[in-house]
Amino acid sequence: MIGAVIPFRLVIDLGQDSVGSILQIIASSMLAVTTFSLTTMVTAYSSATTTATPRATQLLVQDRTSQNALSTFVGAFTFSLVGIIALSTAYYSDQGRTILFFGTLVVIAVIVVTLLRWIGHLTTFGRMSDVIDRVETAAGDTLHAYATSPTLGARRARAEDLAGHSAAVADTHGARVRGEETGYVTHIDIAALNRIGEDTDADLRVLTMPGTVVDPTTPLVHTRGHLDEGARTAVRRAFTVARHRDYDQDPRLGVIALAEIASRALSPSTNDPGTAIEVIASLQRVFVRTLTTTPDDDVRYLRVLVEPVALQDLITDAFRPIARDGAGMVEVQIRLQKCLGSLARVAPGQAHLFRAAAERALTRVDAALTAEDAAAVHHAHDTHL
């Protein structure tokens, strides 16, 4: 096909079936490499599930380097297979075989570069440090987006809005739209809800944020006024419900996943306080980035009201499991007190939340540690908080 559009004749004496031999080598080697790569990736997924947390597996599956490497190997295998079939049927002319030869050289170059990148990537792929870094990045990005726009661009629900949209009032003074599926809310199309509000001249109060478990009895939104069946269907379509939580709009999932990694490391069967201390450092970086983000007060969707996730809930999700499962490890508790003290200094306006978390951790320390070790943790608390 390419040979037909080339304005000159390109023919090189390649020897007896040299292109076919090269393609045979590529086909057999790429089949083996693809099988090996799949085995390695599945092993990494399994390792992350058993040693870190199953919530990290989806981040490994989304790894671009692995996907590119696998697609390159499968593409090279397909290319060589098609070339072998075409050569065996005498489909190519002399010029066609020459062009196929040069194309094969390009494919070989791509394979070599991809292999080198893939080998370097395998040295860290799926290791504990790699998993922690991936979860930290996902948590940091989601929390940064949350800190920038806690209400997803909608109006912040005030106390009087919450009262007016309560479940008791809803039945008599408004309409509640319930979903039809059971699972986790993973994404909300606020723009679509705003269009519905504009079309029906109604304000929609979102009752289920991403990460919430819903079923056919759970109200998704409440509005003062009447919504016809078409508007109700459109509201349901604005909510994506899946079987598993997703990091996209769920600010709590990232810190929960990090806390799960620390909890598993602190279990008696693992007994790895070093990993828990690394997780505390990751959580500190995530919260510092979140607390120092300047929020965008621009309201783009005036017809939608959203109650953002409370910082208190994020702190509880992140640090309560570590304080509980690491109560008997003095080095973990000292690092936890230092982390909470640092965050209290970074955000003076929310310092009372971090001090309260540190105080709750101390109550566990007093019940689990010896007097000497507990005194060391109290000293860290008094010094940093």
Salt bridges, closest charged atoms under 4 A:
ASP63 OD2 - HIS121 NE2 2.84
ASP63 OD1 - ARG134 NH2 2.98
ASP94 OD1 - ARG97 NH2 2.22
ASP130 OD2 - ARG134 NE 2.88
GLU136 OE2 - ARG285 NE 2.79
ASP141 OD1 - ARG289 NH1 3.03
GLU160 OE2 - ARG158 NE 3.63
ASP161 OD2 - ARG158 NE 3.15
ASP171 OD1 - ARG176 NH2 2.74
GLU180 OE2 - ARG236 NH1 3.89
ASP201 OD1 - ARG303 NH2 2.50
ASP203 OD2 - ARG155 NH1 3.52
ASP203 OD1 - ARG303 NH1 3.08
GLU229 OE2 - ARG236 NH1 3.61
ASP250 OD2 - ARG245 NH2 2.77
GLU260 OE1 - ARG55 NE 3.09
GLU307 OE1 - ARG205 NH2 3.27
ASP317 OD2 - ARG252 NE 2.54
ASP325 OD1 - ARG324 NE 3.00
GLU359 OE2 - HIS381 NE2 3.03
ASP366 OD1 - HIS378 NE2 2.72
